[in-house]
């Protein structure tokens, strides 16, 4: 007598049953009487969250209620992975943007890590596309820029040459912030060198509609990058911090003591009162608090550079459009005139349905 697989083995419509798949795999000549039941089949095909492909059911040998699945036929029986509902997606995204790790989100929402990563990749790509198109001809007046360190897979000194080719090592996120609206119009994830500075500054320049006052730290690659991107159509200054030697007794992660600052006006006529990087440095803290991948001394760091980029794009989408700034009392996008309301997470998730996001 062949083993019988009960209807309860497939827990539709919520998710694919591992019990069903395992039973079929262990019993290649299993008896599956309920698959030939008209009501069961109608329920399966009518429910968009549970897709069952039975390509061989039309063949004469499967006409009877007793369906014999041999190993070759078993390959034609495919139970598709369930698609997360809007409510489930919203719970996952809400947990991600509040700084939870991947496994914590999985425990909190009951969603498998693979599904969370798939959603993060698709939604992060959609958020990047949307913001790239929305942040054009901006009327910003004062821009502050900075870079924040993180790593993918392993720190630079611990990553092998083979792993570095796959994107492991230090990952720097270059961030531009409008000091007035607190909007982040552009960012760039990459290395910390002249090439990255060149790409970042050209991207920023292409998004602005008029002359701005720009402030960066004293990192030298900014000099050539700003000149190439803006020419003389910018009021540019560097805020150079002067550090003393870190005390020997302090902990390893304690920064050196800042002894003072020096303003270097490099192009145009920047107003010294507005030469500052305080707002963008505060944004660095927001990134470390809201993205577990950026939190120091944890194992929540990114394992793939692509997922790192998607997480950053999702973070800035939430920051710019969904998160009400405590000082402004509105979102940065509203303050900048790019939105007339606070976006909900459902609105962010709907970006997945845009043609550009599907094409990507």
N, C-alpha and C positions, 0 to 999 in steps of 0.2 A: 504493500500500500504506500502510495507516495505521500509525503508530508503535505499538510494543508496549511496555507498561509491565510490567517483570518483577515477580515476587512479592517479590523482595528489596527493592523500593522502599519497602515498608511494614515497618518494623522493629518489629513487635509481638513480645512484649507490653510492651516497655519504654516506648515513647513514640511519639507521632504522627510519621510520616515527612514531613519537609518535601519530600523528593524526590518522593514520591507526589503531594502536593498541587500542587507546582510543575509536575509532568509533566502532570497533568490540566488545569491552567490554561493551559499553553502549547499543549496539544494537545486541543482540545475534542472531536475525533472519535477519541479514543484507543482502542486495542484493549487491553482488560483481561481476558484469558482466564481468569486465575486466580480472578476474583471469582465465576465461575459454578461453580467446583470445589466439590463438596460438602464435602470434608474441610477446605478452607480456610475456607469460610463457617462451618462448625461450630466451628472453632478460634477464629475472630473473635468469634462470639456467645457462646461459652463462657467466654472470658477477660474478667473484669470490668474489667481495666485498659485494654482496647482496645475501644471501642464504635464500630461501623460501622453507620450507618443507610442502608439502600438501599431507599428507599420505592418506587422505580420498578421494582424487580426483578420484582414480581408482574405487571407489565403484559406483554401478549403480545409486544411488540417486543423485550423483553429475555429471551425464552425460550431463545434460542440461546446458545451459548458465546461468540459474538462480541457484545460489548456496545458499542453506539455511544452515546457521551455527547455530546449537543449542549449548548449553553450553558444552556438552560432546565433540562435534566435534571441538569446539573452542580450546580445549586443544591440539589438534593435529596440529593446525596451528601455526608454530613457525617461527618467523622472526629473524634470527640470527644477532648478533651484528657485525657491520662492522669491518674489520681488517684495521688498519691504514696502509697507504702506506709508502714507504721508505721516501718520502719527508716529510710526516707528522711526522713520528717518529724522523727524523733528527731535525725538528724544536722543538719538545718537548725536546729532549735530549740536544740540544744546549741551550735552556732556563734553564734547570735544572742545568747544569754544570757551568753556569755563576751566580749562587747564587739566582735564583728566587724562590719564594715560589710556592707551588702547585697551589693555586688559581690564582696567577699571571700568571703562565704558561698556565692555562686553559683559562684565558682571552686573552692572547697574541696569542695563537694558535687556539682557538676555539675548543679545545679538552676537552671532559668531564673529570672530576677529576678521575673517576673510571678507565677510559682508561689510564690515565697518571700513576696511581698507579700500574696498571697491567703491563704496559711497564717497569716501574721502577723496579718492583719485578723480572720480567723475565730477563731484561738486567743486573741488578745488580748481579743476581745469575750467569749469563753467564760470566760477567767480573771477578767475584771472582774465578770461575773455571779456566778460561784462565790464569789469573795471578798466581794462585797456581801452575799450571803446567809449566808456562814459567819461573818463578823465582826459578830456581834450579841451583846448582853448580855455583853460582855467584862468581865473582872474586873481590868482594869489599875489600877495604883495611882499611877504617875508617868508623865506624858506630856510629851514634848518636841516642839515644833513649829518648823518653819523653812520657808523657800522657797528654791528653787534655780532659777537662770536658765538658759534656753536660747532657741533661736529656731527658727522654721519658715520656710523659704524664704529669708528675708533678715532682717537685724537691723532693729529698728523704724525707725531713722532712714533706712534704705535702701529700705524697702518702700513702694511707691506706694499711694495710696488704694484703687485697684482691687484690688491684691493683698491689702491688709489685710482687705477684705471677704471674701476667700477663706480667711482664717486666717493669713496671713503676718505676720511680725513677732515680737516678743518673746513667749516662752511660759514662764510660771512654773509650776513644779510645787510645790504646797503639800504638805508631808509631816508626818504625825504618827507618832511612834515611842514605843513603850513602853520606858522606860529599864531595866526589869527583864528582860523576855523578849526585847527587841529586835524585837518584832513591829511591823510597819507596818500598823495597822488601817485607815487610810484615807489617801487622797491626792486631790489635785484639780489638774487641768491647766487653766490659764486665764491671766487677767491678774493684775497685782499691784495690787489696789485694794480698796476697802471691800466691794464686791459679792462678790468672790472670797473675801475673808476671812469674810464672813457665811455663804456657802454651805459653806465648808470647816469652820467651827466647828460649824454645825448638824449636818452630817454626822457629825462626830466625837462630838458629844454624844449622838446617837441610837444610837450603838454601845456606849456604856458602861452598865454596870449599877449603878454607885454613884459616890459622890464620889471625885474624883481630885485629885492635885496637878498643875497644869499650868504649864509654863514656855515662854515664847516670847521672841523678841528684842524690841527696843524699837520695832518697827514700829507706828505709831499705830492703824491700822485694826483691830488685834487687840483694842483696848480695848472698842470698841462691839460687835464680833462676839462676844467671849467673854461679855459681859454679856447679850446677846440670847439666846445659845444655852444658857448654863448658869445664868443668874441669879446667886443667891448660893450655889448648890450646887457650888462649886468652890473649891479653894485655889489661887489664881492669882498668879503673880509674873512680872515681866519682868526679863530679864538684859540690861541696857543696856550696850553696849560703848562706851568712849570712845576715839575715834581721833585720832591726831595727823596732821599733814600729811605726805603721802608724800614721801620724798626725791626731789629732782629728778633724781638720777643713776640711779634704779632704772628697770627696764623698765616698759613700758606696763601689763602685766598684774599687776604687783606690788601687793598691797593696802597700804593705809595702815597705819602701825604702830599696834597697839592699846596705848593708854597705861594702860588699866585697865577695870574693870567696876563697875557699880552695880546693886544689887538693889532693885527697886521692888515691894513687896508690895501688890497691888491688890484682892484679894478673899480672904476666909477667913484661914486661918493656915498659909501655906506654910512648910515647913521650909527654912531658909536653906541647910542642908547639901546639899539636893537641888535647889536652884535652879540649873539648868545646861542648856545646849543642846549639850553636847559630843558626846553620842551621836548626835543627829540630824544634827549637822554632819559627823560621821564617815560617816553614811549618805549624805550628799551626795557624798562622795568615791567611795563604792561605786557610786553611780549613774553618775558620770562615767567610772568605770573599766569598768563592765559594760554600758554602752549607748553605742555609737559616736555616736549622735545627740546626746549630751551632751558629747562631747569637744571641747574648744576647738581653734581653729585647724586644722580639717579641713574637708573638703567632704562629710562624712558626715551632716550635719544633715538633719532631716526636711524633706520637700518638701510634705507635707500634714499638717494638724493631726490628722486622724483616725488616720493611721499613727503619729504621735507618741504619741497616747493609747493605742493598742494596744500599742506597744512598752513603755510605762511599766507597763501592766497585766501584761504577760508578765514583765517584770523582777521585779515585786513578788511574783508567783506563785512564781517560781523562788526568790527571796530568802526568802520566808516558809515555803515547804513543801519545797524541794529542797536548798537550800544549807546545809550544816552550819556553824553559827557557830563560829569558832575558840575563843571564850571559853566558850560554853555547851556545846560538844561535841554539841549537838543543833540541830535547826532551830528558828527562832523559834516556829513553829506548835506544835511538840512541847513547847517550854518553856511555852507559853501554854495547853496542854491541848486544843488544837484538832486534833491529829493524834497517832497512836501510833507513827508510823514516818516514815522519810525517804522522801519521794515520789520516784519515778523520773520521767524525762521522758515515758515511755510513759503513766504515770498522768495527767500533765498533758494530754497529747494526747487522751486518752480523754474529756476534758471536752467535746470537740467533738461527741460523740454524745449529750450530755444534751439533753433536750427543750427546756429554756430556751435553750440555745445555738443549737439549730436554728431555734427560733422567731424569735430575734433576727436 
